[in-house]
Structure formats: C-alpha cells, structure tokens
Amino acid sequence: MAEQSENPIESVTEKIHHESSSSSSDSESDSEKKSYTSESVKEKIWRLFGREKPLHHVLGGGKPADVFLWRNKKVSAGVLGFATAIWVLFELAEYNLLTLVCHILILSLALMFLWSNAHSFIKKSPPRIPQVHIPEEPVLQVASALCVEINGAFVVLRSIAAGKDLKKFLIVIAGLWVMSIVGSWCHFLTLFYICFILLHSVPVLYEKFEDKIDPLAEKAMIEIKKQYAVFDAKVLSKIPLAALKAKKV
C-alpha cells in the first residue's frame, strides 16, 4: 500500500520534470531559430565594396579613422581648418611653398634672436629653444609602408601590361582617363584638397545613412554587371585574344 501511495507522487514529479525539460528544449530551439534567422538576415545584407567589417576598421582604425569619421569633432575641425588655410594660402593668395617656409623661418629666427639678446633689458628669462630630433623608427615605418604600396602598384601594372586581365586593364585605363580630365580642370593642390574634403564628408555621411545607401548601391552594381555582360558579349568576346596569346607562346 505504501508503494502504491508513492507511485502517483513519483508519476506527478516525472510529468513535471518532463514538461519543464520539454519547455526548456522548446525555448532553446526557439532561441536557436531566432539566432539562425538573425544570422541569415545579417548574411543577406549587402555592403558596399563587399566589406564585412565596420567602416572604422576599413579606414584603418586608430586616430586617422577617428578624424575622418569625426569621433572627436575638435580634432577633425582643426585638421580640416588647417588644410583649408593651406589651400587658401597657396591657391587663392598664390603663395609659394618655398616663400612661405622662408618667411616663417625668418620671422621665428628674428624673434628668437632678439629675445635671446634682449632678455636682460626686459628682465625676463631667455627662451628655451627645444632640440628638434626626428626619430628614426617612424620614418623607417612610413618608408617601408610606402615601399610596399608602390611595389604592389608596380606588380598590378605589370600584370595589366602583360595582357592577362582585360577587365582590369579597361578599369585602369578608364580611371586614368578620368583623372587626366579632372587634372586638366584644376591644379594638383586643389585636387588634393577636394579629395581631403571628400574624406572628411563621404565616410561620415555613409556611416549615418548606411542602411539607405547600401540597397541603392547594390541595385547600381547589379545594373553595372548587366551592362558589362552585354558589352562583353558584343565587343570583348569578339577580340581575338586567344590567337594573340598563342602567337606570344
């Protein structure tokens, strides 16, 4: 009788345990489904230039990316203001770089010389002229980085000149042609200043309106690929590149 009275209690506890385990498994399956759907939605999102990392990481991270994305508004505004002042001096005021450097050196050396000799008359301590020393390591790092980039550009140009990739050849020719047209419109400093302004405005606007720009860019890329496929079928496929390669071999 005691065993019969304990059996219903055990059956009730087993049912409760089974229901709790089934509910926990259902909740786990629901959470797994939600995470899978969120991951699938994230995978379906198309990003400009095929990037998978945040824009801050794409720009190199660190202080340069902070300046371009206006993380510190005072620093970004100061850099932009300094670049604008340089452009106004050299382009609008038609000031030469060598003349500006010489005038700055003349003024600073004259002030330091007069202050060093007249400190006893004005009863002030002589100026402490700091020792300027350029460290070797940052210069070597910049030089090595530039060397790597220049060598990579030479490798790309060599592969294009070898006639291995017609698509890349057409893209480079079109880019150089556009740059030559833009360069005929303005001076190099003005072009550099325009690029500097674009670096301080386009990334910020893109980061702010990223969800609206990416779908439009995706549609534009699809249309460009369609037009390139038509151009490839009508023009590029008819160019006898195979015969030329066979002759070279």
C-alpha positions in Angstrom: 0.0 0.0 0.0 2.8 2.4 0.8 4.4 1.7 -2.6 1.1 2.2 -4.3 0.6 5.6 -2.5 4.2 6.7 -3.5 3.7 5.8 -7.2 1.3 8.6 -8.0 3.6 11.2 -6.4 6.6 9.9 -8.5 4.5 9.9 -11.6 3.4 13.6 -11.0 7.1 14.6 -10.4 8.2 12.8 -13.5 5.5 14.6 -15.5 6.5 18.0 -14.1 10.2 17.3 -14.9 9.3 16.1 -18.4 7.2 19.2 -19.0 10.0 21.5 -17.7 12.6 19.8 -19.8 10.4 19.9 -22.9 9.7 23.6 -22.3 13.4 24.4 -21.8 14.2 22.4 -25.0 11.5 24.3 -26.9 12.9 27.6 -25.6 16.4 26.6 -26.6 15.1 25.6 -30.1 13.3 28.9 -30.3 16.4 30.8 -29.3 18.5 28.8 -31.8 15.9 29.6 -34.5 16.0 33.3 -33.7 19.8 33.4 -33.7 19.9 31.4 -37.0 17.3 33.8 -38.6 19.2 36.8 -37.3 22.5 35.4 -38.7 20.8 34.6 -42.0 19.4 38.2 -42.2 22.9 39.6 -41.5 24.3 37.4 -44.2 21.8 38.7 -46.7 22.7 42.3 -46.1 24.8 43.6 -49.0 27.5 46.1 -48.1 29.3 48.5 -50.3 32.6 47.2 -51.8 31.8 43.7 -50.3 33.0 44.7 -46.8 32.2 42.6 -43.8 33.9 44.8 -41.1 32.8 48.2 -39.7 33.7 51.3 -41.6 36.0 52.4 -38.9 38.1 49.2 -39.3 38.0 49.6 -43.1 39.6 53.1 -42.8 42.5 51.6 -40.9 41.2 52.2 -37.4 43.1 54.4 -34.9 43.4 58.1 -35.0 43.1 58.6 -38.8 39.8 56.8 -38.9 38.6 58.8 -35.8 39.5 62.0 -37.7 37.7 61.0 -40.9 34.6 59.8 -39.0 34.5 62.9 -36.7 34.8 60.9 -33.5 36.5 63.9 -32.0 34.9 67.0 -33.6 37.5 69.4 -32.3 40.4 67.5 -33.8 38.6 66.9 -37.1 37.6 70.5 -37.4 41.1 71.6 -36.6 42.6 69.3 -39.3 40.1 70.5 -41.8 40.7 74.1 -40.9 44.4 73.7 -41.2 44.0 72.1 -44.7 41.7 74.9 -45.7 44.2 77.6 -44.6 47.0 75.9 -46.6 44.7 75.8 -49.7 43.8 79.4 -49.3 47.4 80.5 -48.9 48.7 78.6 -51.9 45.7 78.7 -54.3 43.7 81.9 -53.6 46.6 84.1 -52.3 49.0 82.4 -54.7 51.7 82.0 -52.1 54.6 79.7 -53.0 55.7 77.0 -50.6 59.4 78.0 -50.6 58.5 81.6 -50.0 56.2 80.7 -47.1 58.8 78.4 -45.4 61.5 81.1 -45.8 59.2 83.8 -44.3 58.2 81.6 -41.4 61.9 80.8 -40.6 62.9 84.5 -40.9 60.2 85.6 -38.5 60.8 82.8 -36.0 64.6 83.2 -36.1 64.4 87.0 -35.7 62.1 86.8 -32.7 64.3 84.2 -31.0 67.4 86.2 -31.7 66.0 89.4 -30.4 64.5 87.7 -27.3 67.9 85.9 -26.5 69.8 89.2 -26.7 67.2 91.5 -25.0 66.2 89.3 -22.1 68.4 91.3 -19.7 66.8 94.6 -20.7 63.2 93.3 -20.5 64.1 91.4 -17.2 62.8 88.0 -18.5 64.4 84.6 -18.7 65.9 83.7 -22.0 63.9 81.5 -24.3 64.4 77.8 -24.0 64.9 76.6 -27.6 64.0 72.9 -27.8 66.2 70.4 -29.6 64.4 69.1 -32.6 65.2 65.5 -33.3 63.3 63.3 -35.8 63.1 59.7 -34.5 64.4 57.1 -37.0 61.8 54.4 -36.4 58.6 56.2 -37.5 60.4 57.4 -40.7 61.5 53.9 -41.5 58.0 52.6 -40.9 56.5 55.2 -43.2 59.1 54.5 -45.8 58.6 50.7 -45.6 54.8 51.1 -45.9 55.2 53.4 -48.9 57.7 50.9 -50.5 55.2 48.0 -50.1 52.4 50.0 -51.6 54.5 51.2 -54.5 55.8 47.7 -55.2 52.2 46.4 -55.1 51.2 49.0 -57.6 54.1 48.1 -59.9 53.0 44.4 -59.7 49.4 45.3 -60.7 50.6 47.5 -63.6 52.9 44.7 -64.8 50.1 42.1 -64.7 47.9 44.5 -66.6 50.5 45.3 -69.2 51.1 41.6 -69.7 47.6 41.3 -71.1 46.3 38.7 -68.6 43.2 40.5 -67.4 41.2 42.6 -69.9 38.6 43.7 -67.4 41.2 45.2 -65.0 43.0 46.8 -68.0 39.8 48.6 -69.1 39.1 49.7 -65.5 42.6 51.2 -65.0 42.5 52.9 -68.4 39.1 54.4 -67.6 40.3 55.6 -64.2 43.5 57.2 -65.6 41.5 58.9 -68.3 39.0 60.3 -65.7 41.9 61.5 -63.6 43.6 63.2 -66.6 40.3 65.1 -67.3 39.9 66.1 -63.7 43.6 67.1 -63.5 43.1 69.4 -66.5 40.3 71.3 -64.7 42.3 72.3 -61.6 45.8 72.3 -60.0 47.2 69.4 -58.1 46.8 71.2 -54.7 43.1 71.9 -55.4 42.6 68.3 -56.4 44.3 67.1 -53.2 42.1 69.5 -51.2 39.0 68.2 -52.9 40.0 64.6 -52.0 40.7 65.7 -48.4 37.2 67.3 -48.2 35.6 64.1 -49.6 37.5 62.0 -47.0 36.1 64.2 -44.2 32.5 64.2 -45.5 31.7 61.0 -47.5 32.6 58.4 -44.8 30.5 60.3 -42.2 27.5 60.5 -44.4 27.8 56.9 -45.4 28.1 55.7 -41.8 25.0 57.8 -41.0 22.8 56.7 -43.9 24.4 53.2 -44.4 21.1 51.3 -44.4 19.7 53.5 -47.2 22.9 53.7 -49.4 23.7 50.0 -49.5 20.5 48.9 -51.2 20.9 51.6 -53.8 24.5 50.7 -54.4 23.5 47.0 -54.7 21.0 47.9 -57.4 23.6 50.0 -59.2 26.2 47.2 -59.1 23.6 44.7 -60.5 22.9 47.1 -63.4 26.6 47.7 -64.0 27.2 43.9 -64.1 24.4 43.5 -66.6 25.7 46.3 -68.8 29.2 44.8 -68.6 27.9 41.3 -69.6 26.2 42.9 -72.6 29.5 44.7 -73.5 31.4 41.5 -73.0 29.1 39.5 -75.3 29.0 42.1 -78.0 32.6 43.5 -78.0 35.1 41.8 -75.7 34.3 38.3 -76.7 34.9 39.1 -80.4 38.5 40.3 -79.7 40.9 37.5 -80.8 42.9 37.4 -77.5 43.4 33.6 -77.7 45.2 34.0 -81.1 47.4 36.7 -79.7 48.4 34.6 -76.7 49.1 31.7 -78.9 51.4 33.8 -81.1 53.2 35.0 -78.0 53.7 31.5 -76.8 
